[in-house]
């Protein structure tokens, strides 16, 4: 599968699905039953998933920060408007 196709498939998974997949990988690695090559492959998949999950969390945090900034801006605007109406 090409890298672009892998990214498309990964982006179609929900955050929860990726967390579950990462949890499964961690369980496999902690089980100490994998051969070295399998462990490396699982570890690589886990690192990719973790990077994607962190990226999603960062984007969500940015969105929340933006929305909170808009709320604060609106509150400030109302205070200014109220002050202007009183004058």
TIMI-2910 file (N, C-alpha, C, CB; in pm, 1 decimal, decimal comma, always signed):
<rs>
+----------+----------+----------+----------+----------+----------+----------+----------+----------+----------+----------+----------+------+
!      n_x !      n_y !      n_z !     ca_x !     ca_y !     ca_z !      c_x !      c_y !      c_z !     cb_x !     cb_y !     cb_z ! resn !
+----------+----------+----------+----------+----------+----------+----------+----------+----------+----------+----------+----------+------+
!    +84,6 !   -117,4 !     +0,0 !     +0,0 !     +0,0 !     +0,0 !    +89,4 !   +124,0 !     +0,0 !    -96,4 !     -0,4 !   +122,3 !  Unk !
!    +59,1 !   +220,2 !    -83,5 !   +137,9 !   +343,1 !    -93,2 !   +116,8 !   +427,9 !    +31,1 !   +100,2 !   +422,9 !   -219,8 !  Unk !
!   +214,1 !   +517,1 !    +57,7 !   +204,7 !   +602,3 !   +176,6 !    +77,4 !   +685,5 !   +177,0 !   +325,7 !   +693,8 !   +185,4 !  Unk !
!    +39,6 !   +740,7 !    +59,8 !    -82,5 !   +822,1 !    +53,2 !   -205,9 !   +740,4 !    +86,5 !    -97,8 !   +884,1 !    -85,0 !  Unk !
!   -208,2 !   +615,5 !    +41,1 !   -321,9 !   +528,9 !    +70,3 !   -326,5 !   +496,1 !   +218,7 !   -314,7 !   +399,8 !    -12,8 !  Unk !
!   -210,0 !   +473,4 !   +280,2 !   -204,6 !   +444,2 !   +422,9 !   -256,6 !   +563,4 !   +502,5 !    -60,9 !   +408,9 !   +466,1 !  Unk !
!   -217,7 !   +684,6 !   +462,8 !   -262,3 !   +804,4 !   +532,5 !   -413,3 !   +819,9 !   +520,4 !   -191,3 !   +928,6 !   +477,2 !  Unk !
!   -466,6 !   +790,1 !   +401,2 !   -610,4 !   +802,0 !   +379,9 !   -685,8 !   +703,5 !   +469,2 !   -645,3 !   +777,9 !   +231,8 !  Unk !
!   -637,9 !   +579,6 !   +475,2 !   -701,9 !   +478,5 !   +558,6 !   -691,2 !   +519,0 !   +704,9 !   -638,1 !   +339,5 !   +535,7 !  Unk !
!   -574,0 !   +567,5 !   +747,1 !   -554,9 !   +608,4 !   +886,9 !   -646,6 !   +724,0 !   +922,4 !   -408,7 !   +647,8 !   +912,4 !  Unk !
!   -666,0 !   +818,1 !   +830,2 !   -749,3 !   +933,8 !   +860,0 !   -897,2 !   +896,6 !   +869,5 !   -729,4 !  +1040,6 !   +753,9 !  Unk !
!   -934,8 !   +782,0 !   +814,8 !  -1073,5 !   +738,9 !   +820,8 !  -1106,3 !   +671,0 !   +953,9 !  -1103,6 !   +644,8 !   +705,5 !  Unk !
!  -1004,2 !   +632,8 !  +1028,9 !  -1026,6 !   +570,4 !  +1158,8 !  -1058,8 !   +678,7 !  +1261,0 !   -902,9 !   +487,5 !  +1203,1 !  Unk !
!  -1142,8 !   +643,7 !  +1355,1 !  -1174,7 !   +738,9 !  +1461,5 !  -1059,8 !   +741,1 !  +1562,3 !  -1309,5 !   +701,8 !  +1531,6 !  Unk !
!  -1060,8 !   +843,9 !  +1643,4 !   -959,8 !   +855,5 !  +1748,7 !   -966,9 !   +732,8 !  +1839,3 !   -979,9 !   +986,3 !  +1831,3 !  Unk !
!  -1088,4 !   +694,5 !  +1874,7 !  -1107,6 !   +578,4 !  +1963,7 !  -1054,6 !   +449,7 !  +1899,3 !  -1257,6 !   +561,8 !  +1998,8 !  Unk !
!  -1078,2 !   +433,6 !  +1769,8 !  -1028,5 !   +314,3 !  +1700,8 !   -876,1 !   +309,9 !  +1703,3 !  -1079,2 !   +310,9 !  +1555,7 !  Unk !
!   -813,4 !   +424,0 !  +1681,1 !   -667,8 !   +427,5 !  +1682,9 !   -613,8 !   +403,0 !  +1823,9 !   -617,3 !   +561,8 !  +1629,5 !  Unk !
!   -683,0 !   +455,4 !  +1925,3 !   -641,3 !   +429,7 !  +2063,6 !   -650,4 !   +280,6 !  +2095,4 !   -728,0 !   +510,8 !  +2162,6 !  Unk !
!   -757,7 !   +216,7 !  +2050,0 !   -775,7 !    +73,3 !  +2071,9 !   -666,0 !     -4,9 !  +2001,0 !   -914,4 !    +27,5 !  +2022,8 !  Unk !
!   -634,2 !    +35,5 !  +1879,0 !   -528,1 !    -31,0 !  +1803,6 !   -393,9 !    -15,1 !  +1874,5 !   -519,8 !    +25,4 !  +1660,6 !  Unk !
!   -365,7 !   +104,9 !  +1923,4 !   -241,0 !   +129,3 !  +1995,5 !   -236,0 !    +45,7 !  +2123,0 !   -226,1 !   +278,9 !  +2029,0 !  Unk !
!   -347,4 !    +37,3 !  +2192,9 !   -354,0 !    -43,6 !  +2314,6 !   -323,1 !   -190,1 !  +2284,1 !   -492,8 !    -31,0 !  +2379,9 !  Unk !
!   -375,5 !   -239,9 !  +2172,0 !   -347,8 !   -378,0 !  +2131,3 !   -200,7 !   -400,4 !  +2102,0 !   -429,8 !   -414,1 !  +2009,3 !  Unk !
!   -138,9 !   -301,6 !  +2037,4 !     +3,6 !   -311,7 !  +2006,2 !    +85,5 !   -314,1 !  +2134,7 !    +48,3 !   -194,5 !  +1916,2 !  Unk !
!    +51,0 !   -225,8 !  +2227,6 !   +121,9 !   -221,5 !  +2356,0 !   +107,9 !   -355,3 !  +2428,4 !    +67,9 !   -106,4 !  +2444,8 !  Unk !
!    -11,4 !   -412,5 !  +2427,5 !    -33,5 !   -542,1 !  +2493,2 !    +52,2 !   -651,1 !  +2430,6 !   -181,4 !   -581,4 !  +2485,5 !  Unk !
!    +59,8 !   -650,9 !  +2298,5 !   +143,8 !   -749,8 !  +2229,2 !   +289,6 !   -734,2 !  +2270,0 !   +129,8 !   -735,6 !  +2076,2 !  Unk !
!   +335,9 !   -609,2 !  +2272,1 !   +475,9 !   -585,2 !  +2306,2 !   +504,8 !   -622,0 !  +2451,7 !   +512,2 !   -438,7 !  +2281,0 !  Unk !
!   +411,7 !   -595,6 !  +2540,2 !   +430,7 !   -627,7 !  +2681,4 !   +423,0 !   -778,0 !  +2706,8 !   +326,7 !   -555,5 !  +2766,0 !  Unk !
!   +359,6 !   -851,4 !  +2615,4 !   +345,4 !   -995,1 !  +2631,4 !   +475,2 !  -1072,3 !  +2613,1 !   +244,7 !  -1045,6 !  +2535,2 !  Unk !
!   +574,6 !  -1009,8 !  +2556,1 !   +705,9 !  -1072,2 !  +2533,6 !   +698,3 !  -1204,0 !  +2457,5 !   +774,1 !  -1095,6 !  +2665,5 !  Unk !
!   +597,8 !  -1220,9 !  +2372,6 !   +583,6 !  -1345,1 !  +2297,8 !   +620,7 !  -1328,7 !  +2150,1 !   +441,4 !  -1396,0 !  +2309,6 !  Unk !
!   +654,4 !  -1206,8 !  +2109,9 !   +684,9 !  -1180,2 !  +1969,8 !   +833,6 !  -1201,3 !  +1940,7 !   +643,5 !  -1037,5 !  +1932,8 !  Unk !
!   +859,5 !  -1238,9 !  +1819,0 !   +998,6 !  -1245,1 !  +1773,1 !  +1049,6 !  -1101,8 !  +1754,7 !  +1010,9 !  -1327,4 !  +1638,9 !  Unk !
!  +1178,7 !  -1086,9 !  +1746,2 !  +1239,3 !   -954,4 !  +1735,6 !  +1182,6 !   -875,9 !  +1618,4 !  +1390,0 !   -966,5 !  +1721,4 !  Unk !
!  +1172,1 !   -938,3 !  +1502,9 !  +1123,5 !   -870,7 !  +1383,8 !   +979,0 !   -825,0 !  +1401,6 !  +1135,4 !   -962,3 !  +1262,5 !  Unk !
!   +897,0 !   -911,1 !  +1461,0 !   +757,5 !   -875,6 !  +1486,2 !   +748,6 !   -760,8 !  +1586,8 !   +679,1 !   -998,0 !  +1537,7 !  Unk !
!   +833,4 !   -765,6 !  +1687,2 !   +835,7 !   -658,5 !  +1787,3 !   +870,1 !   -525,0 !  +1723,0 !   +936,3 !   -690,8 !  +1898,6 !  Unk !
!   +969,0 !   -525,7 !  +1634,5 !  +1008,7 !   -402,0 !  +1567,5 !   +897,0 !   -348,4 !  +1479,2 !  +1134,4 !   -424,8 !  +1484,3 !  Unk !
!   +829,7 !   -438,5 !  +1409,4 !   +717,5 !   -397,2 !  +1324,0 !   +605,3 !   -337,9 !  +1409,1 !   +664,5 !   -517,3 !  +1241,3 !  Unk !
!   +570,9 !   -404,0 !  +1518,0 !   +466,4 !   -352,5 !  +1607,7 !   +507,8 !   -218,9 !  +1667,2 !   +436,6 !   -453,3 !  +1720,3 !  Unk !
!   +632,0 !   -207,9 !  +1707,7 !   +680,4 !    -84,0 !  +1767,3 !   +670,2 !    +30,4 !  +1666,4 !   +826,0 !   -100,4 !  +1816,0 !  Unk !
!   +709,3 !     +3,0 !  +1542,2 !   +700,8 !   +104,1 !  +1436,5 !   +555,6 !   +147,5 !  +1414,4 !   +760,8 !    +49,8 !  +1304,9 !  Unk !
!   +464,4 !    +51,5 !  +1410,1 !   +322,2 !    +84,1 !  +1394,2 !   +273,2 !   +167,6 !  +1512,4 !   +237,8 !    -44,9 !  +1381,2 !  Unk !
!   +317,1 !   +132,5 !  +1631,5 !   +278,0 !   +206,3 !  +1750,9 !   +326,8 !   +349,7 !  +1748,5 !   +330,3 !   +137,4 !  +1873,7 !  Unk !
!   +449,2 !   +369,5 !  +1703,5 !   +505,2 !   +504,5 !  +1694,7 !   +425,5 !   +588,3 !  +1595,6 !   +653,9 !   +499,5 !  +1653,3 !  Unk !
!   +389,3 !   +528,4 !  +1481,6 !   +309,4 !   +600,8 !  +1382,4 !   +172,3 !   +637,8 !  +1439,3 !   +292,7 !   +516,2 !  +1254,6 !  Unk !
!   +108,8 !   +542,2 !  +1505,7 !    -22,5 !   +568,8 !  +1565,6 !    -13,1 !   +677,5 !  +1672,3 !    -80,8 !   +440,0 !  +1626,6 !  Unk !
!    +88,2 !   +668,8 !  +1755,7 !   +105,2 !   +767,6 !  +1861,3 !   +123,9 !   +907,1 !  +1802,3 !   +224,5 !   +730,9 !  +1950,2 !  Unk !
!   +201,7 !   +916,3 !  +1695,2 !   +220,6 !  +1045,6 !  +1628,0 !    +90,5 !  +1099,9 !  +1573,8 !   +321,3 !  +1032,8 !  +1515,2 !  Unk !
!     +9,7 !  +1012,9 !  +1514,4 !   -119,7 !  +1055,5 !  +1460,5 !   -213,5 !  +1099,9 !  +1572,0 !   -184,1 !   +942,2 !  +1379,7 !  Unk !
!   -216,3 !  +1024,8 !  +1680,0 !   -302,5 !  +1059,8 !  +1792,7 !   -262,1 !  +1192,3 !  +1854,8 !   -299,0 !   +950,3 !  +1897,9 !  Unk !
!   -132,8 !  +1213,1 !  +1870,8 !    -84,7 !  +1340,8 !  +1925,6 !   -121,9 !  +1456,4 !  +1833,9 !    +67,8 !  +1337,0 !  +1946,2 !  Unk !
!   -109,5 !  +1433,5 !  +1703,4 !   -144,9 !  +1536,5 !  +1606,5 !   -293,2 !  +1571,2 !  +1616,8 !   -110,5 !  +1490,4 !  +1464,0 !  Unk !
!   -376,2 !  +1469,2 !  +1628,7 !   -520,7 !  +1492,3 !  +1642,7 !   -551,0 !  +1570,5 !  +1770,6 !   -597,2 !  +1358,0 !  +1643,4 !  Unk !
!   -483,0 !  +1534,2 !  +1879,5 !   -504,0 !  +1604,8 !  +2005,8 !   -459,5 !  +1750,4 !  +1994,7 !   -428,4 !  +1534,7 !  +2119,7 !  Unk !
!   -345,8 !  +1773,2 !  +1928,9 !   -297,2 !  +1910,6 !  +1909,9 !   -397,1 !  +1993,3 !  +1830,0 !   -160,7 !  +1910,2 !  +1838,9 !  Unk !
!   -451,3 !  +1934,3 !  +1722,5 !   -550,0 !  +2005,0 !  +1640,7 !   -676,3 !  +2034,5 !  +1720,5 !   -584,6 !  +1923,2 !  +1516,1 !  Unk !
!   -718,6 !  +1938,2 !  +1800,0 !   -837,9 !  +1959,3 !  +1882,9 !   -811,7 !  +2070,2 !  +1984,7 !   -878,7 !  +1827,8 !  +1955,3 !  Unk !
!   -692,9 !  +2071,3 !  +2044,7 !   -659,2 !  +2174,8 !  +2141,6 !   -657,0 !  +2312,6 !  +2076,3 !   -524,0 !  +2145,1 !  +2206,2 !  Unk !
!   -601,4 !  +2320,3 !  +1955,0 !   -599,2 !  +2447,6 !  +1882,6 !   -741,1 !  +2496,2 !  +1855,2 !   -521,5 !  +2433,3 !  +1750,4 !  Unk !
!   -827,9 !  +2404,3 !  +1818,4 !   -966,7 !  +2441,1 !  +1790,5 !  -1035,1 !  +2492,4 !  +1917,0 !  -1044,0 !  +2320,7 !  +1733,0 !  Unk !
!  -1013,0 !  +2423,2 !  +2028,5 !  -1071,3 !  +2466,9 !  +2155,9 !  -1016,8 !  +2604,3 !  +2193,6 !  -1041,5 !  +2364,2 !  +2268,5 !  Unk !
!   -885,2 !  +2623,4 !  +2177,6 !   -824,6 !  +2753,6 !  +2208,7 !   -885,5 !  +2863,9 !  +2122,7 !   -672,0 !  +2748,5 !  +2187,7 !  Unk !
!   -905,8 !  +2834,6 !  +1994,5 !   -965,6 !  +2932,4 !  +1903,8 !  -1107,8 !  +2965,9 !  +1947,5 !   -965,3 !  +2879,3 !  +1759,3 !  Unk !
!  -1185,6 !  +2863,4 !  +1979,3 !  -1323,1 !  +2885,9 !  +2023,0 !  -1327,8 !  +2962,7 !  +2154,8 !  -1396,3 !  +2752,8 !  +2037,5 !  Unk !
!  -1239,3 !  +2929,8 !  +2246,0 !  -1234,1 !  +3002,2 !  +2373,8 !  -1193,9 !  +3146,9 !  +2350,8 !  -1135,3 !  +2934,4 !  +2471,4 !  Unk !
!  -1102,4 !  +3169,2 !  +2257,6 !  -1062,4 !  +3305,3 !  +2224,1 !  -1178,0 !  +3385,1 !  +2168,2 !   -948,5 !  +3303,8 !  +2124,9 !  Unk !
!  -1260,9 !  +3320,6 !  +2086,8 !  -1378,7 !  +3387,6 !  +2031,9 !  -1477,8 !  +3421,8 !  +2142,5 !  -1446,2 !  +3299,7 !  +1925,8 !  Unk !
!  -1493,9 !  +3331,5 !  +2238,5 !  -1583,8 !  +3358,9 !  +2350,8 !  -1532,8 !  +3476,7 !  +2433,2 !  -1598,5 !  +3234,3 !  +2439,8 !  Unk !
!  -1402,4 !  +3476,6 !  +2460,2 !  -1343,8 !  +3585,4 !  +2537,8 !  -1354,1 !  +3716,9 !  +2462,2 !  -1197,5 !  +3555,0 !  +2571,4 !  Unk !
!  -1335,5 !  +3709,9 !  +2331,3 !  -1345,2 !  +3829,4 !  +2248,4 !  -1487,0 !  +3885,2 !  +2253,6 !  -1304,5 !  +3798,4 !  +2102,8 !  Unk !
!  -1584,4 !  +3796,4 !  +2243,0 !  -1724,4 !  +3838,9 !  +2248,4 !  -1757,7 !  +3900,0 !  +2384,0 !  -1817,4 !  +3720,4 !  +2219,8 !  Unk !
!  -1707,6 !  +3841,2 !  +2491,2 !  -1730,3 !  +3897,3 !  +2624,7 !  -1670,3 !  +4036,4 !  +2634,3 !  -1670,5 !  +3806,1 !  +2733,4 !  Unk !
!  -1551,6 !  +4054,7 !  +2583,4 !  -1484,4 !  +4184,4 !  +2587,1 !  -1561,3 !  +4285,4 !  +2503,3 !  -1339,3 !  +4172,4 !  +2536,9 !  Unk !
!  -1607,8 !  +4243,6 !  +2385,5 !  -1684,9 !  +4332,6 !  +2299,4 !  -1812,6 !  +4378,8 !  +2368,4 !  -1718,5 !  +4263,2 !  +2167,7 !  Unk !
!  -1881,5 !  +4288,3 !  +2438,3 !  -2004,2 !  +4324,4 !  +2507,4 !  -1975,9 !  +4425,4 !  +2617,9 !  -2071,8 !  +4200,0 !  +2565,0 !  Unk !
!  -1864,1 !  +4405,6 !  +2688,0 !  -1827,6 !  +4498,9 !  +2794,9 !  -1802,2 !  +4637,3 !  +2735,7 !  -1702,3 !  +4448,6 !  +2872,0 !  Unk !
!  -1730,6 !  +4641,9 !  +2622,1 !  -1701,6 !  +4769,6 !  +2558,1 !  -1830,7 !  +4833,8 !  +2509,6 !  -1603,2 !  +4751,2 !  +2441,0 !  Unk !
!  -1917,5 !  +4753,2 !  +2447,1 !  -2044,6 !  +4805,3 !  +2397,7 !  -2128,8 !  +4861,1 !  +2512,8 !  -2122,2 !  +4695,2 !  +2323,2 !  Unk !
!  -2134,8 !  +4790,1 !  +2623,4 !  -2211,8 !  +4832,5 !  +2738,8 !  -2158,0 !  +4965,4 !  +2791,6 !  -2208,3 !  +4725,0 !  +2848,7 !  Unk !
!  -2027,6 !  +4975,0 !  +2798,6 !  -1963,6 !  +5098,2 !  +2847,7 !  -1996,5 !  +5212,6 !  +2754,0 !  -1809,3 !  +5080,9 !  +2859,8 !  Unk !
!  -1994,1 !  +5186,5 !  +2623,4 !  -2021,9 !  +5291,5 !  +2526,5 !  -2167,2 !  +5336,2 !  +2536,6 !  -1990,5 !  +5243,3 !  +2384,3 !  Unk !
!  -2259,4 !  +5243,4 !  +2561,3 !  -2400,1 !  +5279,8 !  +2572,3 !  -2428,2 !  +5361,4 !  +2698,2 !  -2486,2 !  +5155,0 !  +2571,3 !  Unk !
!  -2352,5 !  +5340,8 !  +2803,7 !  -2373,2 !  +5413,1 !  +2928,1 !  -2325,7 !  +5557,3 !  +2916,8 !  -2301,4 !  +5343,2 !  +3042,3 !  Unk !
!  -2228,3 !  +5580,7 !  +2830,6 !  -2169,2 !  +5714,1 !  +2822,6 !  -2257,5 !  +5816,0 !  +2759,4 !  -2043,4 !  +5708,9 !  +2748,3 !  Unk !
+----------+----------+----------+----------+----------+----------+----------+----------+----------+----------+----------+----------+------+
</rs>
